């Protein structure tokens, strides 16, 4: 081979290696979050206060405007359809109940818990029609109970069964969505229901039913924020910034209850009057973040799902959540 051709060949190999190395570095940078997504797809549900406030105030748009990142919102009535959307790759981050998120994760959906809206023992309740003589769950043997199968309500239902020594076959379970539970209760189509806020307050306000027990002392209610692992891996800084906005919204609502109640009324199409919405603000802003109580609640829900055979896979529940993003968002100055 002539010297000139050898030099060209060596130069070509050198450039190829250089380009490869550069490409590898760029690929590595992408996986560590140095680039930005074109859009962030956020999921939320009725009553998920920080999400609703941040959406109304356009705080996500403000936070990510300098990065030219668009924001898309998708609203869900309850958890299972939201998990399906995550499984289909249609969402990046969203708020949801602990049971659907744990079931989805156990069955292979690419998600991780990165935050938590609320920790409360008064967000769920057992209700019966206003004229019902029933005073506790044990008296519902042989009766119709409306619940939303697959939601975090199902765990509380199971706790009540155990508490009163009943089996699921001892009651007639009617699978209804939350709004359907309220309507069925008012029409006496069911003898009881277990629902969460704001549907608990809606049922009482409409005189559809009365509360005979809260989840207090038996279930710590959590509404975790979940994100896909692929989104977390690519954009860890974005995850932290999203949680920072949620935290800001929760803190703002606690300090501006009147305006926050008005925003909820607008989002919920005046489902509840302002005085009822005001009474919910404190509930919605309790114990924001991934504290020890929330992590313990995840473990308790996972244990129940295994004991009842809803989840058959054996997995380490600690692999479902990552607390560092929540802690970083908490420590960041607003």
Secondary structure in CASP SS format (residue, H / E / C, confidence):
PFRMAT SS
TARGET T0000
AUTHOR 0000-0000-0000
METHOD secondary structure of the structure
MODEL  1
X C 1.00
X C 1.00
X H 1.00
X H 1.00
X H 1.00
X H 1.00
X H 1.00
X H 1.00
X H 1.00
X H 1.00
X H 1.00
X H 1.00
X H 1.00
X H 1.00
X H 1.00
X H 1.00
X H 1.00
X H 1.00
X H 1.00
X H 1.00
X H 1.00
X H 1.00
X H 1.00
X H 1.00
X H 1.00
X H 1.00
X H 1.00
X H 1.00
X H 1.00
X H 1.00
X H 1.00
X C 1.00
X C 1.00
X C 1.00
X C 1.00
X C 1.00
X C 1.00
X C 1.00
X E 1.00
X E 1.00
X E 1.00
X E 1.00
X E 1.00
X E 1.00
X E 1.00
X C 1.00
X C 1.00
X C 1.00
X H 1.00
X H 1.00
X H 1.00
X H 1.00
X H 1.00
X H 1.00
X H 1.00
X H 1.00
X H 1.00
X C 1.00
X H 1.00
X H 1.00
X H 1.00
X H 1.00
X H 1.00
X H 1.00
X H 1.00
X H 1.00
X H 1.00
X C 1.00
X C 1.00
X E 1.00
X E 1.00
X E 1.00
X E 1.00
X E 1.00
X E 1.00
X E 1.00
X C 1.00
X C 1.00
X H 1.00
X H 1.00
X H 1.00
X H 1.00
X H 1.00
X H 1.00
X H 1.00
X H 1.00
X H 1.00
X C 1.00
X C 1.00
X C 1.00
X C 1.00
X C 1.00
X E 1.00
X E 1.00
X E 1.00
X C 1.00
X C 1.00
X H 1.00
X H 1.00
X H 1.00
X H 1.00
X H 1.00
X H 1.00
X H 1.00
X H 1.00
X H 1.00
X C 1.00
X C 1.00
X C 1.00
X C 1.00
X E 1.00
X E 1.00
X E 1.00
X E 1.00
X E 1.00
X E 1.00
X E 1.00
X E 1.00
X E 1.00
X E 1.00
X C 1.00
X C 1.00
X C 1.00
X E 1.00
X E 1.00
X E 1.00
X E 1.00
X E 1.00
X C 1.00
X C 1.00
X C 1.00
X C 1.00
X C 1.00
X C 1.00
X C 1.00
X C 1.00
X H 1.00
X H 1.00
X H 1.00
X H 1.00
X C 1.00
X C 1.00
X C 1.00
X E 1.00
X E 1.00
X E 1.00
X E 1.00
X C 1.00
X C 1.00
X C 1.00
X C 1.00
X C 1.00
X H 1.00
X H 1.00
X H 1.00
X H 1.00
X H 1.00
X H 1.00
X H 1.00
X H 1.00
X H 1.00
X H 1.00
X H 1.00
X C 1.00
X C 1.00
X C 1.00
X C 1.00
X H 1.00
X H 1.00
X H 1.00
X C 1.00
X E 1.00
X E 1.00
X E 1.00
X E 1.00
X C 1.00
X C 1.00
X H 1.00
X H 1.00
X H 1.00
X H 1.00
X H 1.00
X H 1.00
X H 1.00
X H 1.00
X H 1.00
X C 1.00
X C 1.00
X C 1.00
X C 1.00
X C 1.00
X E 1.00
X E 1.00
X E 1.00
X E 1.00
X E 1.00
X C 1.00
X C 1.00
X H 1.00
X H 1.00
X H 1.00
X H 1.00
X H 1.00
X H 1.00
X H 1.00
X C 1.00
X C 1.00
X C 1.00
X C 1.00
X E 1.00
X E 1.00
X E 1.00
X E 1.00
X E 1.00
X C 1.00
X C 1.00
X C 1.00
X C 1.00
X C 1.00
X C 1.00
X E 1.00
X E 1.00
X E 1.00
X E 1.00
X E 1.00
X E 1.00
X E 1.00
X E 1.00
X H 1.00
X H 1.00
X H 1.00
X H 1.00
X H 1.00
X H 1.00
X C 1.00
X H 1.00
X H 1.00
X H 1.00
X H 1.00
X H 1.00
X H 1.00
X H 1.00
X H 1.00
X H 1.00
X H 1.00
X H 1.00
X H 1.00
X H 1.00
X H 1.00
X H 1.00
X H 1.00
X H 1.00
X H 1.00
X H 1.00
X H 1.00
X C 1.00
X H 1.00
X H 1.00
X H 1.00
X H 1.00
X H 1.00
X H 1.00
X H 1.00
X H 1.00
X H 1.00
X H 1.00
X H 1.00
X C 1.00
X C 1.00
X C 1.00
X C 1.00
X C 1.00
X C 1.00
X H 1.00
X H 1.00
X H 1.00
X H 1.00
X H 1.00
X H 1.00
X H 1.00
X H 1.00
X H 1.00
X H 1.00
X H 1.00
X C 1.00
X C 1.00
X C 1.00
X C 1.00
X C 1.00
X C 1.00
X C 1.00
X H 1.00
X H 1.00
X H 1.00
X H 1.00
X H 1.00
X H 1.00
X H 1.00
X H 1.00
X H 1.00
X H 1.00
X H 1.00
X H 1.00
X H 1.00
X H 1.00
X H 1.00
X H 1.00
X C 1.00
X C 1.00
X C 1.00
X C 1.00
X C 1.00
X C 1.00
X C 1.00
X C 1.00
X C 1.00
X H 1.00
X H 1.00
X H 1.00
X C 1.00
X E 1.00
X C 1.00
X C 1.00
X H 1.00
X H 1.00
X H 1.00
X H 1.00
X H 1.00
X H 1.00
X H 1.00
X H 1.00
X C 1.00
X C 1.00
X C 1.00
END
